Amino acid sequence: MTSIFKQAHRIYSIFIILLFSLLFYPFYYLAAQNPGTYGLLNQMRKLNSRLCSFFIGAIFRFTFEEPLSDHQPYIYCSNHTSNLDIMILCTLARGRFHFMGKDELLKNPVLKIFFKTIDIPVNRESKISAFRAFKRAGENLEQGMSLIIFPEGKIDDGHYPPKLMPFKNGPFRLAIEKKIPIVPVSLTNIWKRMWDDGAKYGSTPGICDIYVHKPVLTTNLTINDSDELKDRIFELINSKLVDK
């Protein structure tokens, strides 16, 4: 019976997400026509995320080590275990922000409008694609636009409960080059609500705990410190994970 409920909740959650995506799409489309209104895309997907989470019963409970600034650009680095993660980071992010994600998302009916405009797709198998993506991200950071990235590169579908996978180097080198603080984010129990897309175990309503570490400054670091910075962020995120 529990399994039936979880699968039913997953189907309901997909319905809610698609429903609100359709309702918001005309507004997304209009805002996407002009770079001057791209900021509205963030505000609308933040609202969309809050509405979807409310109706599927996913309660986002944030714990902050210290308050974040609305005016400081950050690089948000988070573990990645669930399709809910994007909604969580949209809700968390301050000011103007954009995501970097795999180029397969250009085919996603919900997310493609963002990855064709404000967000940055990247083919992780191509060094040229990665170079161009991080160059564009660096330019956006210089303009005060925060970056959200999942440094594992993908959801680990090989372990349940999920384990934190090794991080890619790109975001840490970028943070040092641009002197941008990194905000490590531990999505502590989100996989218990929905693991990956929920296809295997379904999903459930409930509290989603998110631990937001204080920003890690990069002002006095050099490129030679990028591996050490990567390891430090890994340990911070991993330290708060449930059943790690």
C-alpha positions in Angstrom: 0.0 0.0 0.0 2.9 2.4 0.8 4.4 1.7 -2.6 1.1 2.4 -4.3 0.7 5.7 -2.4 4.3 6.8 -3.4 3.7 6.0 -7.0 0.4 7.8 -6.9 2.0 10.9 -5.3 4.7 10.8 -8.0 2.1 10.9 -10.8 0.2 13.7 -9.0 3.5 15.6 -8.6 4.3 15.3 -12.3 0.8 16.5 -13.1 1.2 19.6 -10.8 4.6 20.5 -12.3 3.3 20.2 -15.8 0.1 22.1 -15.0 1.9 25.1 -13.6 4.5 25.0 -16.4 1.7 25.3 -18.9 0.0 28.1 -16.9 3.3 30.0 -16.6 4.5 29.3 -20.2 2.9 32.3 -21.9 4.6 34.6 -19.4 7.9 32.7 -19.7 7.7 33.1 -23.5 7.0 36.8 -23.4 9.8 37.5 -20.9 12.2 35.3 -23.0 11.9 37.5 -26.0 14.0 40.4 -24.6 17.2 40.1 -22.5 16.0 43.2 -20.7 13.2 41.1 -19.2 15.2 38.0 -18.4 15.0 39.0 -14.7 11.3 38.2 -14.8 12.1 34.6 -15.8 13.8 34.2 -12.4 11.0 35.8 -10.5 8.4 33.7 -12.3 10.2 30.4 -11.9 10.8 31.2 -8.2 7.1 31.7 -7.8 6.3 28.6 -9.9 8.7 26.6 -7.6 6.9 27.8 -4.5 3.5 27.0 -5.9 4.5 23.5 -7.1 6.2 22.6 -3.8 3.1 23.8 -1.9 0.7 21.7 -3.9 2.8 18.6 -3.9 3.3 18.9 -0.1 7.1 19.4 -0.3 7.9 21.8 2.6 11.3 23.4 2.1 12.9 24.1 5.5 16.1 26.1 5.2 18.8 26.4 7.9 21.3 29.2 7.4 24.7 29.4 9.0 24.5 33.2 8.3 22.2 35.4 6.2 22.9 35.7 2.5 23.1 39.1 0.8 20.5 40.0 -1.9 23.2 42.1 -3.7 26.3 39.8 -3.6 26.7 37.4 -6.5 27.5 33.8 -5.4 28.3 30.5 -6.8 25.8 28.1 -5.2 27.2 24.5 -5.1 24.8 21.8 -4.1 24.6 18.0 -4.0 22.1 16.6 -6.5 19.8 13.7 -5.6 16.3 14.6 -6.9 14.3 16.5 -9.5 13.1 18.6 -6.6 16.6 20.2 -6.3 16.0 22.7 -9.1 12.9 24.0 -7.3 14.8 24.2 -4.0 17.7 26.2 -5.5 15.3 28.5 -7.3 13.6 29.2 -4.0 16.9 29.7 -2.2 18.8 31.9 -4.7 19.1 35.6 -4.0 18.9 38.4 -6.6 19.6 37.5 -10.2 20.7 34.0 -10.9 21.1 31.3 -13.5 21.9 27.6 -13.7 24.5 25.6 -15.5 23.4 22.1 -16.5 23.8 19.3 -19.0 22.8 20.1 -22.5 20.2 17.3 -22.5 18.0 19.8 -20.7 17.5 21.6 -23.9 15.1 18.8 -24.8 13.2 19.0 -21.5 9.7 20.5 -22.2 9.7 22.3 -18.8 13.3 23.6 -18.6 14.3 24.2 -22.3 13.0 27.8 -22.4 15.4 28.7 -19.6 18.4 26.9 -21.2 17.8 28.6 -24.5 17.9 32.0 -22.8 19.1 32.7 -19.2 20.7 29.4 -18.2 23.8 27.8 -19.6 23.8 24.3 -21.2 27.1 22.4 -21.3 28.2 19.2 -23.0 30.5 17.8 -20.2 32.2 15.4 -22.7 33.4 18.4 -24.8 36.2 20.6 -23.5 35.2 23.3 -26.0 31.6 23.3 -24.8 32.8 23.4 -21.2 35.2 26.3 -21.9 32.5 28.3 -23.6 30.0 27.6 -20.8 32.3 28.7 -18.0 33.4 31.8 -20.0 29.8 32.8 -20.3 29.2 32.1 -16.6 32.2 34.2 -15.7 30.8 37.1 -17.8 27.4 36.8 -16.0 29.1 36.7 -12.6 30.9 39.9 -13.5 27.5 41.5 -14.2 26.3 40.5 -10.7 24.4 37.3 -11.7 24.8 34.4 -9.3 25.5 30.9 -10.7 23.8 27.7 -9.5 25.7 24.5 -10.3 25.6 20.9 -9.2 29.4 20.0 -9.1 28.8 16.3 -9.2 27.6 16.8 -12.8 24.6 14.4 -12.5 22.4 12.5 -10.1 24.0 9.3 -8.8 21.5 6.6 -9.8 23.8 3.8 -8.8 23.5 4.0 -5.0 20.5 4.1 -2.7 20.7 5.9 -0.4 22.7 8.2 -2.7 26.4 9.0 -2.0 28.1 12.3 -2.8 30.1 11.8 -6.0 33.5 13.5 -6.8 33.2 17.1 -7.9 34.2 18.6 -11.2 36.9 21.3 -11.1 35.2 24.0 -13.2 33.1 25.9 -10.6 36.0 26.2 -8.1 38.5 27.5 -10.7 35.8 30.0 -11.8 35.1 31.1 -8.2 38.8 31.8 -7.7 39.3 33.6 -11.0 36.3 35.9 -10.5 36.8 36.2 -6.7 33.2 35.1 -6.1 32.1 33.5 -2.7 30.9 29.9 -2.9 27.8 29.0 -1.0 27.8 25.2 -0.2 24.3 23.8 0.1 23.5 20.4 1.7 20.2 19.0 0.5 20.1 16.6 3.4 17.1 14.4 3.0 15.5 15.3 -0.3 16.1 11.9 -1.7 13.7 10.5 0.9 10.9 12.7 -0.6 11.9 11.9 -4.2 15.0 10.1 -5.4 16.0 11.1 -8.9 12.8 11.4 -10.9 10.9 9.1 -8.5 10.3 6.4 -11.1 11.8 3.6 -8.9 10.5 4.4 -5.4 7.8 7.0 -6.0 7.7 10.2 -3.9 6.1 11.4 -0.7 5.0 14.8 0.7 6.9 16.1 3.8 9.7 18.3 5.0 12.8 18.8 2.8 15.7 20.0 4.9 18.3 22.2 3.3 21.4 23.3 5.2 23.0 26.5 3.7 26.6 26.9 4.8 28.1 30.3 5.2 29.8 31.6 2.1 33.4 30.5 1.5 35.5 33.4 0.4 37.9 33.1 -2.5 39.5 36.6 -2.4 42.9 35.4 -1.3 43.1 32.2 -3.2 44.9 31.4 -6.4 44.3 28.9 -9.2 46.8 26.6 -7.4 44.3 26.4 -4.5 41.4 25.1 -6.6 41.8 21.5 -5.7 42.0 22.3 -2.0 38.9 24.5 -2.4 37.0 21.7 -4.1 37.8 19.3 -1.3 36.8 21.8 1.3 33.4 22.4 -0.3 32.9 18.6 -0.8 33.6 18.0 3.0 31.2 20.8 4.0 28.3 19.6 1.9 28.9 15.9 2.9 29.1 16.7 6.6 25.4 17.5 6.7 24.0 14.7 4.5 21.7 12.1 6.0 22.8 8.5 5.7 25.9 9.6 3.8 
